[in-house]
Every structure is written in structure tokens, then in C-alpha cells.
Amino acid sequence: MGKMKKKKKAGIFDRLKLLNPRYLEHEVHVYGYNFSWKKHVLVIICSLLGISAIGVLFRLGAAYFTAVILATVAILPIFILNMYKGMFEQKRFADAVTYCEQMLYAFQKHKKILSALKETGEVFERGGMKDAIDEAVYHMEKGKAGGDIFREALGIIEQKYACVKIHMVHELLINNEEYGGEMENSVYLMLNDIEVWKRSGYLLQADKKTSHTDNMISIAVATILCAVALYVLNAMGKIYPGAEGVDIFAVGIIQASSFVFICFQLYVLAKSFKSLTVNWLQSEMLHDANYILNSYDTVMRYDDEKEKKRSILLSAPFFAVAIPAFLFHVNWLGIACILIAAFMLLQHKIGYSLAKKDVDAELYIALPQWLMEIALLLQNNNVQVSIAKSMDQAPIVLHYELKKLTQRLRDYPDKLSSYTDFCKNFDIPEVQSCMKMLHAISETGTGNATVQINNLIQRVNEMQNMADKIRNENTAFKAKMIFSYPVLAATIKLLIDLTVGMVYMMQLMGSMGGV
């Protein structure tokens, strides 16, 4: 807990340091861009003019107006840094795609990793990927003989570009240089996988940019709607005789709600910008790793009879309270207890269904990546060795299943059930077909398994399309949630304004009646 708090404070301190223009300039430079002072000043002026116009529109008092200006000044450096970070992540993704494709083509030509690296390095300009490649080349040429010189050198690139696809390309090239053999089919499979990955990445980011635009429109519409509502209420109030001097904008609760509303819109805008800065090189998990592992554990340890008894015990006290509540005619309490008791009776099934659904979705995203690596490893390894080699880089949601799979293959290597029991507790019919293909390849040997591997790749591509659909739907849902924030804020703001407006109108009508 102490470490977590310390880390959180450091993050806040780093954000405060961004208020220093020199520090901001340095951070932008870290991402490989130059942020000029002229541009900095221009962005600040435009932003302050914009937020000032909004403050004037809502007729904020001096204190609230100053607070909004300060909030804008504080959050503006984060906007600027996120903009450059988004550009940086996009460039890293493009560099990684180009590197993977060029390395495969160059290795096909030279059959040597060092020669392929040198040719690939010529494609890039100085910085980023070019520097990483030069460092890897230097390590190969000047490094000590012996050891795993290829993995050490290529590991420099993998460390700077933490990307599963780059690792898969490296493993393919290292395996071929060390053991030889025909690799045209492997290169074709890898290039096809990279193309799917590239297309998916750009489509996902395009969807995010569209959602970001929608979020900004939502913020603008919500702001205008709330401002117009206040002007209408103010105009309606002045219809009554003697109310000419009444200004609804000056009411304390209106001023406070307007200030909170504007600050919340700034927060939503920052959150929307943040969604564009994610690492393109790593596939986004739908859920936190610990949550998925706990959900997996819930599914695997689920005992319906045991959970049913536990649910009955949890619901019993509420049923016990409901009976006397109805007898003494406290119906609201009885109904509430009955509803809670009914939920408690079903809570084990609800919890199991939710956990299983989340793990199913995560597996759909993880399995294509793992199966593609298996297909590449099969070019020069048997099935058991390929599965064992794939474990280190496999997505975390597959770790337990792979451990059980390798254990079954050690105990009963020829049994079909050793393969088909993989992920059998989850609703992924495609994986059963793929595991049957792996069993067939194991039986026939890698030398006569080209047709089965091609069929396996076809299944993997189908699963990849499904995984992309699930991921995009999840991203779209998150984006829609951000889109709804300004709407929710506007609803609360309008309720406050309308309530205050009605109270004032009733007071005016009452004073007129008294007169």
C-alpha cells in the first residue's frame, strides 16, 4: 500500500511539473518532437480565449471565472503532451509494421539475420527504430562469441518495442538461421498475420478518432444547451412585473453548478484525449489481468451444489424478515426483502455466468495470437515442442490451460482427449477444431502436415476476425460511455437550473398575489 501511494503522488508531481514550459518542452522532445515557444504561447492564448468565452457565456463571477482559468491552465499541458504521445504511438506502430515486413523480405533474400538487419536499417531515418537496429547490429558485430548472440541482439529491439509480433518474427528468423530448412510458407503465414494486425490496428484507431470527435460534439452541444436553458429561464423571470432586476445567473447555486459543469467538461475532454494515447503495439485486454485470472478461477472451481447451498443460506435471513414484515403490514420492507432474497438465491449463477462470459471474450482475443505462434513453430518443430516453446509468450489467460495441456501430453501424448480438453469449460467451438488439427499433425509428423497447418491458419484467421470484432465492440462501448458523460452532466445541470428557476418564479408569483 505504501508503494502504491508513493507512486500515485509521483504521478501527480509529474503532472504539476508540466506547468513549467521547459519541462513540458523536454517531455515533448522525449517523444521525438519539438514544441516551439511560439506554438506553446499560441495554444495557451487560444485555449484561454475559448474557456473565457464559455465563462462569459455562463456569466461566472470573478472567483469562479478565475478558478476555471486556473483549471484550464493546469490541464492544458496534459492535453498537449497527450497529443504528442498519440502521434508517437502511431509512429511506433508504423515503424514496427515496417520493420517486421522488411526483416522477413530481407531475410528471405540474404538468409542471414545480420545482413537482413543492415538492409532493414536503411529503410528508417535516424531515431527510434533506426537507433535500435544500429545498436543490435553493433552487438552482433562486436559482441562476445558464444551464448545466444542473436537473441541478445534482437532483444535490444524487443525491449524498446515491446511487441508480440516483433518477437514472433525474431523467433522465426533465429530458428531458421540456427536449424535451416525451407521457410517460404512460414514467411507467407507471418506476413499475412502482420497484414491482419496492421489493418486491425488502423481500423481500431480510426474508430477511436471518430469517437473522440463525437465526444467533442457531445461536450459542445451539452454546453450550449445548458447555457441556452439559463438564458431562457432568465428571460422568463423578467416577464413578471417588478422582476426586471432579477438575474438568475447570479444565484449562488447556479454559479456553483455552472463552475462544476465546466470543470467536468474539461475532465471529459481530457479523458477523451487520453483514449487516443494507448500503446498501439500491445493488444488491449478487455479486462484487468487479475480480474480475468479471478474469473477463470471462479469458473474452474465452480461447484453448483455447494454454491446453491451457500445461496440458500445467504437468502434465508431476508426471507425470515419478509414474513413478519408482511404480517405487520410493513409491505415495503417485505417486498424489499423478497427481492434481495431472490437475488441471493441466484447470485451464484449470475456470478458464474458473468465470469464465464468475460473469460470467453478474453480467450477469443488471446487464442488467435497463440495459435499463430504455434503454426510458425510447427514449421521446424513437432507439436509438443511447439506448445512448450509457446508458453513463455502466451497471453496470461492461457497460462493455466497450457500447463494442463503440456501435462496431459506428457502423460498421454497420443490421446485425442489430451488435445480436445484444452479450454473445454468455455464456449469456444473453434478451438476444438484447431486442437483436433494439432492432434492430426502430431500423428502425421511435420513433414506431411502442410495441408493441416494451412487449415489451422484459416481457422486462426477466422478467430482473429472474431477477436477484432469483440475488441472493437468493447472499445466502442467505452467510447459511448465517454460520449454519455456530457449528456449526464447536462441533465443534472438542467435539473438544478430548472428547479431554481421554478422556485424563483413561484416566489415572484407569490409576491404578486400578496400585492
Buried (B, 14 or more C-beta within 10 A) or exposed (E): EEEEEEEEEEEEEEBEBBEEBEBBBEBBEEBEBEBEEEEBEEBBEEBBEEBBEBBEBBBBBEEBBEBBBEBBBBBBBBBBBBBBBBBBBBBBBBBBBBBBBBBBBBBEEBBEBBEBBBBBBEBBEEEBBBBBBBBBBEBBEEEEEEEEBBEBBBBBBBEBBEBBBBBBBBBBBBBBBEEEEEBEBBBEBBBBBBEBBBEBBBEBBEBBEEBBEBBBEBBEEBBEBBBEBBBEBBEBBBEBEEBEEBEBBEBEEBBEBBBBBBBBBBBBBBEBBBBBBBEBBEBEBBBEEEBBBBBBEBBBEBEEEEBBEBBBEBBEEBBEBBEEBBEEEBEEBBEBBBEBBEBBBEBBBEBBEEBBBBBBBBBBBBBBBBBBBBBBBBBBBBBBEBBBBBBEEBBBBBEEBBEBBBEBBEEEEEEBEBBBBBBEBBEBEBBBBBBBBBBBBBEEEBEEBEEBBBBBBEBBBEBBEBBBEBBBEBBBEBBEEBBBBBEEBBBBBBEBBEEBBEEBBEEBEEEEEEE
